[in-house]
Amino acid sequence: MDFFTIVQLGDASIRMAIPLLLACLAGLFSERAGIFDIGLEGKMLAAAFLSAAVSFASGSVWVGLLAGIGISIALSIVHGLASITFRGNQLISGVAINFFAAGLTVVIAQGWFAQGGRTPSLSGAARFDGIDFPGALTRVREKMQASPGMQFYSEFVSGHSILVYIGLLSVPLTWWILYRTRFGLRLRAVGEAPEAVDTAGISVVGLRYSAVIICGILCGIAGAYLSTAVQAGFTKDMTANRGFIALAALIFAKWRPWYALGACLLFGLFFAIDNRFQNIQLQVLWIMVILIGASAAMVLYAIKREKIDVIVLGGLSAVLTVIALATWVGSTGEEAGLVAALFETVKVPSQLIQSLPYLFVVIVLAGFVGKAIPPRAGGQPYVKER
Amino acid sequence: MEKMPKWADVILVPVVSLLLAAIISVIVFWSVGQNPWEAIKLMAFGAVGTSDFLGYTLFYATNFIFTGLAVAVAFHASLFNIGGEGQVLVGGLGAAIVCLFIPWPHWTLALLAGGAAAAVFGALWVTIPAYLQARRGSHIVITTIMFNFMASGLLVYMLSDALRPAGQMQTATAIFPEATHLPSLNDIAGLFGSELFGRSPVNISIFIALLACVGVWLLIWHTRLGYQIRAFGQSESAAKYAGISAVNITMIALLISGALAGMMAVNNTMGINTPQLVDNAAGGAGFIGIAVALMGRNHPVGIIIAALLFGALYQGGAELSAATSIPVQIVVVIQALVIMFTGALDQMVRSPIEGLFMRFSSKAVKE
C-alpha cells in the first residue's frame, strides 16, 4: 500500500465520516438535553429527499439545503411534542419518525417524479461540488506523480464540498457552545438535573425544544450532504443506517464533541476500507488468535462471577471456539496439514466486514472498555413539581 | 382523581388514535394526487375482496401476532425489544436447518421440531442483548437494533454461501422436503370440498399463533412468573424489594420475547407455497409487531385484532400498489402513524378524552 492509497483512504474516510459526524453532533445536543433520539435516521432521510427534490425544482442547492433543514426541524418538533409536551415514550416516537420518513420519502418521490422512488439526477448549481483550493491538483494522474505533501494537500485537504468543512467546523463550535456559553451550561444541566434548572427559574421546556431544533438543523445538513454532495439525487433508504451508527458513535464518544469526531472518523474508516478492499484475506493463525483470545477473556471474566455470566459468556466463547476450530480444520487440504493450515489465508466474508461497526458498538456498549454513562435525566420526561 | 371507564381506555382511545392516523394518511394520498376514497376502496378490496386476498391477510396477520406478542411480553417487563426483525431471521435459520438436514416422516413432527428450533434460535439471538441489559446495563434498544443489522448480514452470508445449493441463482435455501410442508388452510378446506382461501399461503401455523396468544395470556396474568414480569415492569425498585431478581426477569422476559418472534419463522418458511428461507424473509414484520403491540395494548386479544388490521393493511397496500402508482411503502407510513399516535402521542389523545369524561361525571354528581 503506497502513500497515495493511504491518502485516498483518509480522504474517503472523511467523506464517509461527515454525515455520521453531523448526525452524531445532532444526537449530542438532543441527548445532552435529556431527549433520546433514535429518529436521527429518519430526519436525515427526509432531509436527503426534500433537499434533492427542492434543489431539482429550484435549480439552487442552497434552497434545497434550506428545505432539507426545514423538514428535519419539523420532524424534530414532532419528536419534541411527543417527548417534551406530551411526555410520551421518546424511543417509540423516534421509531415512528424513522418509519414515517422511510415510507413517506418513497411514496412522495414516486408521486412527484415517478422514477421508482428516486429524484431525478442533479447537476450544476443544484449540487454541492468539491471546492478546489488554490494550487491543488485535480487530475488523478497528476496527483499520483506529485510529492507526498502535494498529494496530501490535493487529495485530503482540498476538493471536498463546503458541507464537509462546515461539518468539521461544527465540532469546535459544538464544543464552544456546550462548554463556553451560558446556554451550553444550561443545556447540559437540563440533561442531568432538570429539576435544578427549573428551580433556578429557567424553562426546561424551552431549553429542550431548542436542543431538539439544533438537532434538526444538524440532521438536515447531514441528509442534504448525502443527496446533493455525495450523490446526485435521492435514492430509497439512502441513509443506510447511518443514523444508528451515529448514535453508536455518540455512545462511544461518551457524549463529547471531540471524541465524537474521533469515533466518526473511525467508523468512516471502516466504511472506506469496506468500499475499497472487496476481498480481505486473513491468516488462519490470526483468526484463531482473535477468536480464542476473546473466548478466553470472556471465560476468565465470567468464572469469578455469577451463574448467569458463566452460562452466557461460556456459551458464547464455546461458539467462537467452534468457529475458530472449524475455520482451521476447513483450511486443511491435500497438501496442507494441520500446522501448515495455520498459515493458509481465508477470505473474510464481506458481510462480516460490513457488520463490524455494529459489532463494535455492542462491544462498546457492553462497557468492558471504559463505561459510557449517559446523561442522567436522559429519556425521562420532566414533570414540573406542583 | 377519577378515572374514565375502562371501555373508553380500551376502545375509544385506540379508535381515536386510528382516526387521527387515517386523517393524515388521507392527506398523504391526496398530496400524491390519489383520490383517498378510491385508494381506501382498493385497499379494502385487496384485503378481503376475494377468498385469496382474505387468505393473504390472514397469512400476514399470523406473522404479526407472533411479533406483536414478542414486543408485548417485553413491554410488560418495561423492556423495548426492537430486535424482532433479527430474531425472525435467525429463527428462520433454525427452522431451515432442521427441515433441510433431518428427514422428517410427517409434517406434524417437522412442525414441532421446526417450531422448537425457530424459537430456540430466536431466543439465542436475543440472549446477548438481554445479558448485556441485565448485567451491564447496555440499552436493549440500541443493542437489538445492532443485532438486527448483524442478523441480516448473517442471513445473507448463510444464504449465499453455506445454505445455498450449488447452481441456484436465488440467495435462498433449497426448497424444503415435501414432508415438512405445512398444510395450508386451503388444503384443510379442500377436505370439506371447499375452495376457500385459494392459492394463498395461510396455513395451520395461524392456530399455533392463536395458541401462543393463549399461552401469553396465561403466562402474564395467571402465573407467578407473569406477575413478577408485570411487577418488574411497573416498578423496578419495588420488584427488587419484593425479592424479584432484576437480572432473571430481564433475561427470561426477553428470551420469551425472542422465542415468540423466532416462531414467526415457521409461518414464513415452512408455511409458504414453496417452503424455503429467502433473503429478507421477515419483510418488516418485526417492526410491525411494535405497532401491533402498542395498538393492542399489550393484551393478546388486542394483539389479534391489531394483527388482523395490519394484515389487511399490508395485503391491501400490496394490491393498491399493484393497481395504482402508489408504492407499497404507503403501508410503512400508516404503520408509523399508528405507532406515533398510539405509542408516543398517547397522552395527546388521552387527556382530552379523559377531560371530557371528567366533565360529564362531575355534572352527573351535581345533578
Boltz contact constraints between the chains, C-beta under 6 A:
constraints:
  - contact:
      token1: [A, 82]
      token2: [B, 344]
      max_distance: 6.0
  - contact:
      token1: [A, 82]
      token2: [B, 345]
      max_distance: 6.0
  - contact:
      token1: [A, 86]
      token2: [B, 345]
      max_distance: 6.0
  - contact:
      token1: [A, 86]
      token2: [B, 347]
      max_distance: 6.0
  - contact:
      token1: [A, 86]
      token2: [B, 348]
      max_distance: 6.0
  - contact:
      token1: [A, 87]
      token2: [B, 347]
      max_distance: 6.0
  - contact:
      token1: [A, 88]
      token2: [B, 344]
      max_distance: 6.0
  - contact:
      token1: [A, 88]
      token2: [B, 345]
      max_distance: 6.0
  - contact:
      token1: [A, 88]
      token2: [B, 346]
      max_distance: 6.0
  - contact:
      token1: [A, 88]
      token2: [B, 347]
      max_distance: 6.0
  - contact:
      token1: [A, 89]
      token2: [B, 344]
      max_distance: 6.0
  - contact:
      token1: [A, 91]
      token2: [B, 80]
      max_distance: 6.0
  - contact:
      token1: [A, 91]
      token2: [B, 141]
      max_distance: 6.0
  - contact:
      token1: [A, 92]
      token2: [B, 343]
      max_distance: 6.0
  - contact:
      token1: [A, 92]
      token2: [B, 344]
      max_distance: 6.0
  - contact:
      token1: [A, 93]
      token2: [B, 344]
      max_distance: 6.0
  - contact:
      token1: [A, 96]
      token2: [B, 336]
      max_distance: 6.0
  - contact:
      token1: [A, 96]
      token2: [B, 339]
      max_distance: 6.0
  - contact:
      token1: [A, 96]
      token2: [B, 340]
      max_distance: 6.0
  - contact:
      token1: [A, 96]
      token2: [B, 344]
      max_distance: 6.0
  - contact:
      token1: [A, 99]
      token2: [B, 332]
      max_distance: 6.0
  - contact:
      token1: [A, 99]
      token2: [B, 335]
      max_distance: 6.0
  - contact:
      token1: [A, 99]
      token2: [B, 336]
      max_distance: 6.0
  - contact:
      token1: [A, 100]
      token2: [B, 336]
      max_distance: 6.0
  - contact:
      token1: [A, 102]
      token2: [B, 332]
      max_distance: 6.0
  - contact:
      token1: [A, 103]
      token2: [B, 329]
      max_distance: 6.0
  - contact:
      token1: [A, 103]
      token2: [B, 332]
      max_distance: 6.0
  - contact:
      token1: [A, 103]
      token2: [B, 333]
      max_distance: 6.0
  - contact:
      token1: [A, 104]
      token2: [B, 333]
      max_distance: 6.0
  - contact:
      token1: [A, 106]
      token2: [B, 327]
      max_distance: 6.0
  - contact:
      token1: [A, 106]
      token2: [B, 329]
      max_distance: 6.0
  - contact:
      token1: [A, 107]
      token2: [B, 327]
      max_distance: 6.0
  - contact:
      token1: [A, 107]
      token2: [B, 329]
      max_distance: 6.0
  - contact:
      token1: [A, 107]
      token2: [B, 330]
      max_distance: 6.0
  - contact:
      token1: [A, 110]
      token2: [B, 327]
      max_distance: 6.0
  - contact:
      token1: [A, 111]
      token2: [B, 32]
      max_distance: 6.0
  - contact:
      token1: [A, 117]
      token2: [B, 327]
      max_distance: 6.0
  - contact:
      token1: [A, 244]
      token2: [B, 145]
      max_distance: 6.0
  - contact:
      token1: [A, 312]
      token2: [B, 131]
      max_distance: 6.0
  - contact:
      token1: [A, 349]
      token2: [B, 157]
      max_distance: 6.0
  - contact:
      token1: [A, 351]
      token2: [B, 153]
      max_distance: 6.0
  - contact:
      token1: [A, 351]
      token2: [B, 156]
      max_distance: 6.0
  - contact:
      token1: [A, 351]
      token2: [B, 157]
      max_distance: 6.0
  - contact:
      token1: [A, 354]
      token2: [B, 153]
      max_distance: 6.0
  - contact:
      token1: [A, 355]
      token2: [B, 150]
      max_distance: 6.0
  - contact:
      token1: [A, 355]
      token2: [B, 153]
      max_distance: 6.0
  - contact:
      token1: [A, 358]
      token2: [B, 146]
      max_distance: 6.0
  - contact:
      token1: [A, 358]
      token2: [B, 149]
      max_distance: 6.0
  - contact:
      token1: [A, 358]
      token2: [B, 150]
      max_distance: 6.0
  - contact:
      token1: [A, 361]
      token2: [B, 146]
      max_distance: 6.0
  - contact:
      token1: [A, 362]
      token2: [B, 143]
      max_distance: 6.0
  - contact:
      token1: [A, 362]
      token2: [B, 146]
      max_distance: 6.0
  - contact:
      token1: [A, 365]
      token2: [B, 138]
      max_distance: 6.0
  - contact:
      token1: [A, 365]
      token2: [B, 143]
      max_distance: 6.0
  - contact:
      token1: [A, 366]
      token2: [B, 132]
      max_distance: 6.0
  - contact:
      token1: [A, 366]
      token2: [B, 136]
      max_distance: 6.0
  - contact:
      token1: [A, 366]
      token2: [B, 138]
      max_distance: 6.0
  - contact:
      token1: [A, 367]
      token2: [B, 136]
      max_distance: 6.0
